[in-house]
């Protein structure tokens, strides 16, 4: 049965797995997508604090709800509509934009918001402007900012959750979020999302509290069963160590292929665990502005050569590559070999575009 419309045993079991992996999560509420998870977490933060302002980073993508679809990354940037038509100004009036990795900007914005700051929402590792890791002290600084201001820190771990570590980015960087949003992985490939946090915050959700959230398809039995099987599989000893070795081997091979093509000084690799992006810019890439300095025509050439060779990566400069446990040595070797041709072809295009040629 795909839709049941009521809680099931599988829903409780999957919630227990999530709470076991994330010490910051005591209670979980399931949704049908990451977009719904973020939308609901933001509503909960506003309802629990009685405030309205939310700080969001430029180029971070948090789903396509109106309040978050402003200066967004991912497909919105790729298609040239980071702030989508159809979103009324009032819907984003309380969304405050700051550059990613700029703690001073976040502190200044928090000061301006004052007693109306409900939350700071961030991808702990940006994955929707391409992969951009947090600068040293950035996440810890946001934690301190929220503690001082009485605001909630929301980590959007739809991408990083269970991918970087069993406890996601929070385990990797040692920073606790007040609310965490999850998706993708926890459904084993089926549509699902979730958000969770301490019981003292989650109690504001209906029916226990006044903040409404619901969804007939949320927590459906099929997604819960698939998610439970997935989380049990990745909890096995050595899983993340093997994933790291595979990811590191791919990065090293791609770097060598780029160097052989004469692109060592013209591309920038960012990798965190099994997430990686090759930016066609010298770098470093640490925020949206530096990410969008990339040569997207060169990336498109690189993408199409790889595709012709049977290697399918994300078709946008502003997306991430994800290495999975299913990728073996032959897959990595084949990808690196194809990348040699792809980088060489892209290098030729870039040389032709140089001034004076």
C-alpha positions as CSV (number, residue, x, y, z in Angstrom):
1,X,0.0,0.0,0.0
2,X,1.5,3.3,-1.1
3,X,-0.8,5.6,0.9
4,X,-2.2,4.9,4.3
5,X,-3.0,8.3,5.8
6,X,-2.1,7.3,9.3
7,X,1.1,6.5,11.3
8,X,2.6,3.1,10.8
9,X,5.2,1.0,12.7
10,X,7.7,1.7,9.9
11,X,7.4,5.4,10.5
12,X,8.3,5.1,14.2
13,X,11.2,2.8,13.4
14,X,12.7,5.1,10.8
15,X,12.3,8.1,13.2
16,X,14.2,6.1,15.8
17,X,17.0,5.5,13.3
18,X,17.2,9.2,12.5
19,X,17.2,10.2,16.2
20,X,19.9,7.7,17.0
21,X,22.2,9.1,14.3
22,X,21.5,12.8,15.2
23,X,21.9,13.7,18.8
24,X,20.2,17.0,18.1
25,X,17.0,15.3,17.0
26,X,14.6,13.9,19.6
27,X,11.4,14.0,17.6
28,X,10.9,13.7,13.8
29,X,8.0,14.8,11.5
30,X,7.9,13.3,8.0
31,X,7.0,15.1,4.8
32,X,6.9,14.1,1.2
33,X,9.8,16.1,0.0
34,X,12.8,18.3,1.1
35,X,10.9,21.4,0.0
36,X,8.1,20.6,2.4
37,X,10.6,19.8,5.2
38,X,12.3,23.2,4.9
39,X,9.0,25.0,4.6
40,X,7.7,23.3,7.7
41,X,10.9,23.8,9.7
42,X,10.9,27.5,8.9
43,X,7.2,27.8,9.9
44,X,8.0,25.9,13.1
45,X,10.9,28.2,13.9
46,X,8.7,31.3,13.5
47,X,5.9,29.7,15.5
48,X,8.1,28.6,18.4
49,X,10.0,31.9,18.7
50,X,7.1,34.3,17.9
51,X,9.4,36.0,15.4
52,X,9.4,36.4,11.6
53,X,12.8,37.1,10.1
54,X,14.9,34.3,8.6
55,X,18.5,34.7,7.4
56,X,19.3,32.7,4.3
57,X,22.5,32.5,2.2
58,X,22.7,33.7,-1.4
59,X,23.0,30.7,-3.7
60,X,21.8,28.1,-1.2
61,X,18.7,26.2,-2.4
62,X,16.1,25.2,0.1
63,X,13.3,24.0,-2.1
64,X,10.8,25.9,-4.1
65,X,8.5,27.3,-1.5
66,X,7.9,31.0,-2.1
67,X,9.7,32.4,1.0
68,X,12.9,30.5,0.1
69,X,12.9,30.9,-3.7
70,X,15.0,34.1,-3.7
71,X,18.7,34.2,-4.7
72,X,18.5,30.4,-4.9
73,X,21.0,28.0,-6.3
74,X,20.6,24.7,-8.0
75,X,18.4,24.6,-11.1
76,X,17.2,28.1,-10.4
77,X,20.6,29.5,-11.0
78,X,21.3,27.1,-13.9
79,X,18.1,28.3,-15.7
80,X,18.8,32.0,-14.9
81,X,15.9,32.5,-12.5
82,X,17.4,32.5,-9.0
83,X,14.5,34.6,-7.8
84,X,11.5,33.2,-9.6
85,X,8.7,35.2,-11.2
86,X,5.4,34.3,-9.5
87,X,6.8,34.9,-6.0
88,X,5.1,38.1,-4.6
89,X,7.4,40.6,-2.8
90,X,5.5,40.0,0.4
91,X,6.4,36.3,0.4
92,X,10.1,37.1,0.7
93,X,9.9,40.3,2.8
94,X,11.1,38.6,5.9
95,X,13.8,36.5,4.1
96,X,17.2,38.2,4.8
97,X,20.0,37.4,2.3
98,X,23.7,37.2,3.2
99,X,26.7,35.6,1.4
100,X,27.6,32.1,2.3
101,X,30.7,31.7,4.4
102,X,30.6,35.4,5.5
103,X,30.0,35.3,9.3
104,X,30.4,39.1,9.6
105,X,27.5,39.6,7.1
106,X,25.3,37.2,9.1
107,X,26.1,39.0,12.3
108,X,25.3,42.3,10.8
109,X,22.0,41.0,9.4
110,X,21.1,39.5,12.7
111,X,21.8,42.9,14.4
112,X,19.4,44.6,11.9
113,X,16.7,42.0,12.4
114,X,17.0,42.4,16.2
115,X,14.3,40.8,18.2
116,X,12.5,39.7,15.0
117,X,15.2,37.1,14.1
118,X,13.5,33.7,14.2
119,X,16.2,31.6,12.5
120,X,19.3,31.2,10.5
121,X,18.9,28.7,7.7
122,X,21.9,27.2,6.0
123,X,23.3,24.3,4.0
124,X,26.1,23.3,6.3
125,X,28.0,22.3,3.2
126,X,26.6,24.2,0.2
127,X,25.7,21.8,-2.5
128,X,23.5,23.9,-4.8
129,X,26.0,26.4,-6.1
130,X,28.3,23.5,-6.6
131,X,30.1,22.0,-3.5
132,X,31.4,24.7,-1.2
133,X,32.6,23.7,2.2
134,X,32.1,25.9,5.2
135,X,35.1,28.1,6.2
136,X,36.8,27.3,9.4
137,X,34.7,28.5,12.3
138,X,31.7,29.5,10.1
139,X,29.2,27.0,11.4
140,X,30.3,27.4,15.0
141,X,30.0,31.1,14.5
142,X,26.4,30.8,13.3
143,X,25.7,28.6,16.3
144,X,27.0,31.3,18.7
145,X,25.1,34.0,16.8
146,X,21.8,32.1,17.2
147,X,22.5,31.4,20.9
148,X,23.1,35.1,21.6
149,X,20.1,36.3,19.7
150,X,17.6,33.6,20.9
151,X,17.1,32.4,17.4
152,X,17.1,28.9,16.0
153,X,19.8,27.4,13.8
154,X,18.4,25.3,11.0
155,X,20.7,23.0,9.0
156,X,19.3,22.0,5.6
157,X,20.8,18.5,5.4
158,X,18.7,17.3,2.5
159,X,22.0,16.7,0.7
160,X,24.5,16.2,3.5
161,X,22.3,14.1,5.8
162,X,23.6,10.5,6.0
163,X,25.9,11.3,3.1
164,X,28.9,12.9,4.8
165,X,28.6,10.7,7.9
166,X,25.9,8.8,9.7
167,X,25.2,12.0,11.7
168,X,25.6,14.2,8.6
169,X,27.4,17.5,8.6
170,X,26.6,17.9,12.3
171,X,28.8,14.9,13.1
172,X,31.5,15.9,10.6
173,X,31.8,19.5,11.9
174,X,30.8,19.1,15.5
175,X,28.1,21.8,15.4
176,X,24.6,21.1,16.7
177,X,21.5,22.5,14.9
178,X,18.2,23.3,16.6
179,X,16.2,22.0,13.6
180,X,17.4,19.7,10.9
181,X,15.8,19.0,7.5
182,X,16.4,15.7,5.6
183,X,15.3,14.1,2.4
184,X,16.5,11.9,-0.5
185,X,18.6,9.4,1.3
186,X,16.2,8.6,4.1
187,X,13.7,7.2,1.7
188,X,16.0,4.9,-0.1
189,X,15.1,6.5,-3.4
190,X,11.4,7.0,-2.8
191,X,9.8,10.4,-2.2
192,X,10.3,11.5,1.4
193,X,11.5,14.4,3.6
194,X,11.7,15.0,7.3
195,X,12.5,17.6,9.9
196,X,13.3,17.2,13.5
197,X,14.8,18.7,16.6
198,X,14.5,18.7,20.4
199,X,11.2,17.8,22.0
200,X,11.0,21.3,23.5
201,X,10.8,22.8,20.0
202,X,8.9,20.0,18.2
203,X,6.1,20.3,20.8
204,X,4.9,23.4,19.0
205,X,3.7,21.3,16.1
206,X,0.0,20.3,15.9
207,X,-1.8,18.4,17.4
208,X,0.4,19.0,20.5
209,X,0.9,22.7,19.7
210,X,-0.5,25.4,17.5
211,X,1.9,25.2,14.4
212,X,0.1,23.3,11.7
213,X,1.8,20.7,9.4
214,X,0.3,17.7,7.7
215,X,0.5,15.6,4.5
216,X,-1.5,12.6,3.5
217,X,1.4,11.0,1.7
218,X,4.0,11.9,4.4
219,X,5.5,8.9,6.0
220,X,3.9,6.5,3.6
221,X,4.7,2.8,4.2
222,X,6.7,2.2,1.0
223,X,9.1,5.1,1.6
224,X,9.4,4.2,5.3
225,X,10.3,0.6,4.5
226,X,12.9,1.7,1.8
227,X,14.4,4.3,4.1
228,X,14.7,1.9,7.0
229,X,16.5,-0.7,4.9
230,X,18.8,2.0,3.6
231,X,19.8,3.5,7.0
232,X,20.4,0.0,8.3
233,X,22.7,-0.8,5.4
234,X,24.8,2.4,5.7
235,X,25.2,1.9,9.5
236,X,27.4,-1.1,8.9
237,X,31.0,-0.8,10.1
238,X,33.4,0.7,7.6
239,X,30.8,2.0,5.2
240,X,31.9,5.7,5.3
241,X,35.6,4.8,5.3
242,X,35.1,2.9,2.1
243,X,33.1,5.7,0.6
244,X,35.8,8.2,1.5
245,X,38.5,6.1,-0.2
246,X,36.5,5.8,-3.4
247,X,35.7,9.5,-3.4
248,X,39.3,10.5,-2.7
249,X,40.5,8.2,-5.6
250,X,38.1,9.9,-8.0
251,X,39.2,13.3,-6.9
252,X,42.9,12.5,-7.3
253,X,42.3,11.0,-10.8
254,X,40.3,13.9,-12.0
255,X,42.9,16.4,-10.7
256,X,45.6,14.5,-12.6
257,X,43.4,14.4,-15.8
258,X,42.9,18.2,-15.5
259,X,46.6,18.8,-15.0
260,X,47.5,16.6,-18.0
261,X,45.1,18.7,-20.1
262,X,46.8,21.9,-19.0
263,X,43.9,23.0,-16.8
264,X,45.5,22.7,-13.4
265,X,45.5,26.5,-13.0
266,X,42.1,27.0,-14.6
267,X,39.9,24.6,-12.6
268,X,39.1,24.3,-8.9
269,X,38.1,21.1,-7.2
270,X,35.9,21.2,-4.0
271,X,35.2,18.0,-2.3
272,X,33.6,17.1,1.1
273,X,33.3,13.4,1.6
274,X,31.4,11.9,-1.3
275,X,30.3,15.3,-2.6
276,X,32.4,17.0,-5.2
277,X,32.4,19.7,-7.9
278,X,35.0,20.7,-10.5
279,X,34.5,24.4,-11.1
280,X,35.9,25.8,-14.4
281,X,37.5,28.8,-12.6
282,X,40.9,29.1,-10.9
283,X,39.2,29.5,-7.6
284,X,39.1,29.4,-4.7
285,X,35.4,28.9,-4.7
286,X,34.0,29.8,-1.3
287,X,30.6,31.5,-2.0
288,X,28.0,32.2,-4.7
289,X,30.0,35.0,-6.3
290,X,33.1,32.9,-6.8
291,X,31.1,29.9,-8.0
292,X,29.3,31.9,-10.7
293,X,32.7,33.2,-12.0
294,X,33.0,29.7,-13.6
295,X,33.2,29.2,-17.4
296,X,29.9,27.5,-17.9
297,X,30.5,26.9,-21.6
298,X,33.6,25.0,-20.8
299,X,31.7,23.0,-18.2
300,X,29.0,22.2,-20.8
301,X,31.7,20.9,-23.1
302,X,33.1,18.8,-20.3
303,X,29.7,17.4,-19.5
304,X,28.8,16.4,-23.0
305,X,32.1,14.6,-23.7
306,X,31.6,12.6,-20.5
307,X,28.0,11.9,-21.5
308,X,29.1,10.7,-24.9
309,X,31.6,8.4,-23.1
310,X,28.7,7.0,-21.0
311,X,29.5,9.0,-17.8
312,X,26.5,11.0,-16.6
313,X,27.3,13.7,-14.1
314,X,25.0,16.6,-13.0
315,X,24.4,18.7,-16.1
316,X,25.1,22.0,-14.3
317,X,28.2,23.7,-13.1
318,X,26.1,24.6,-10.0
319,X,25.4,21.0,-8.9
320,X,27.4,18.4,-7.1
321,X,28.7,15.0,-8.1
322,X,27.8,12.3,-5.6
323,X,29.9,9.1,-5.2
324,X,27.9,6.2,-4.0
325,X,28.8,2.8,-2.4
326,X,27.7,1.2,-5.6
327,X,30.7,2.8,-7.5
328,X,33.6,0.4,-7.7
329,X,37.2,0.6,-9.0
330,X,36.2,0.0,-12.6
331,X,33.6,2.8,-12.4
332,X,36.2,5.2,-11.0
333,X,38.9,4.2,-13.6
334,X,36.4,4.6,-16.5
335,X,35.3,8.0,-15.3
336,X,38.9,9.2,-14.9
337,X,39.8,7.9,-18.4
338,X,36.8,9.7,-20.0
339,X,37.6,12.9,-18.0
340,X,40.9,13.0,-19.8
341,X,39.2,13.5,-23.1
342,X,36.6,15.8,-21.6
343,X,39.2,18.1,-20.0
344,X,41.3,18.2,-23.2
345,X,38.3,19.2,-25.2
346,X,37.2,21.8,-22.8
347,X,40.8,23.2,-22.7
348,X,40.7,23.6,-26.5
349,X,37.5,25.6,-26.2
350,X,38.9,27.8,-23.5
351,X,42.1,28.5,-25.5
352,X,40.0,29.6,-28.5
353,X,38.0,32.0,-26.3
354,X,41.2,33.7,-25.0
355,X,41.6,37.3,-26.1
356,X,43.6,37.7,-29.3
357,X,42.9,34.2,-30.6
